[in-house]
Amino acid sequence: MKDCILHNPRCRKSRKTLSLLRERGVDVEVVEYLRHPPSPSELHKICTLLDVHPTELVRTGESQFRELGLSLDDDRTVEDWIDILVEYPRLIERPIVVLGGKAVVGRPPENALALFD
């Protein structure tokens, strides 16, 4: 997967994470994931790099989560959750930075510094 940041320009944490990367001279592709959601295979790869189940990337506080009647305690498969996140990208935790074959969630933004270790 290419170096990128799944970015929401309206999110303060996302802007701060991008700023930290730029301050360090890191050139990553900025993917406004609400306009251009990751593909299922890209999201699978991100989960693998983060070593997380897709449910760990779900923003359960989003009104859309409740409106869709979702629950993290149901019997959906990994593929089901990947499909949900691709269809409803607002539910994806942000920002996610992929750099040099590693990935982090930039919450807090300083998490991105782990990519430089």
N, C-alpha and C positions, 0 to 999 in steps of 0.2 A: 504494500500500500504506500502511496506517495505521502510525503510530508505535507501535513495540512492542519488547519484548525477548523473545527466545526464551530462556526461563529454566529452569534446573534448580535448585531450592532446595537440593539436596544438594551442589551444586558450589560450592566456595569462590570460584573465579574469577567465576562467575555472580553469586553474592551480592555480591561486591566491585564488580562492574560496575554492578549495580542500585543499590548504595549510592552510587557516584559520581554516577549520574544523579540520584538523589533529593537528594544534597547540593547539586546545581546547580538544584534546583527543577523538574527535567524530569518531566513527567507522561506516562509511556508505559504502554500496556497491557502487563501482565505475562502472557505466554503460557507456561504450563507445558507446553512442547512434547512432553514424554513422555506427558502425558494428552491433549493436544489438538495433534496434529502439524499442521504447515502443510499446506495443500492443494498439489497439484502446481503450480497456477498461482502460488500464493504463493511456493513454493520457487524456481520459475523467476524470479520477480521479484527475490527475494533474491539469487540468483546474478547476475542482471543488474546490480543495484545494487552488488554487491561486485566485479563484473567477473571472476568466477571460473567455472570448470567445476565441476559438482557434485562431482566427485571431490576437489576441494580442500576440501570441507566434510566429508569422510568421516573419522571417527575410526578409523583403521586399528588402533589399539592395543586397541580394544574386543574382548572375547572373542567377541562376536556376529559381528564381521567374519570372524574365523577359522572359527567354527562354520558360517557360511553359505558358506564356501569362496570368498569374494570375493577379487578381485585387481584392483588399479588398472590392471594392464597388459593387461586383456582388451579385447574389441571391443564392449563395451556402449555404447549410445548415450547421449546426454544424457538422453533420456526414460527409458531404463532406470534410470539412476542416480537420477533424480528419484523414480521409482516405488519404488526400494529405500529411499531415505531417508525417504519418506513412510510406507512400511510398517514400517520399522525406525528410528524416530526417535532411538533411543539412539546411532545412528551419526552423527548430525548434530553437528558441532562446536558448542560453546557457550561463552559466550552469543553470540547475534547480536542487535545493536541496529539497528533501523531508525528513523531520525529525520530529518524534514524532507527526504525524498526521497534520503537517503544511508543507507549501511549499513556497519557494521564488525563484525568478530569481536572480542569482548572478551577476547582472549588476547594480551597481558596486558590486564587491565581498563582500563589507561590508554589503550588504543586508542580507547575511547569518547570521549575528549577531542577527537579529530580531528573529531567531528561538530559541534563548536562553533566551528570555524575559519571 
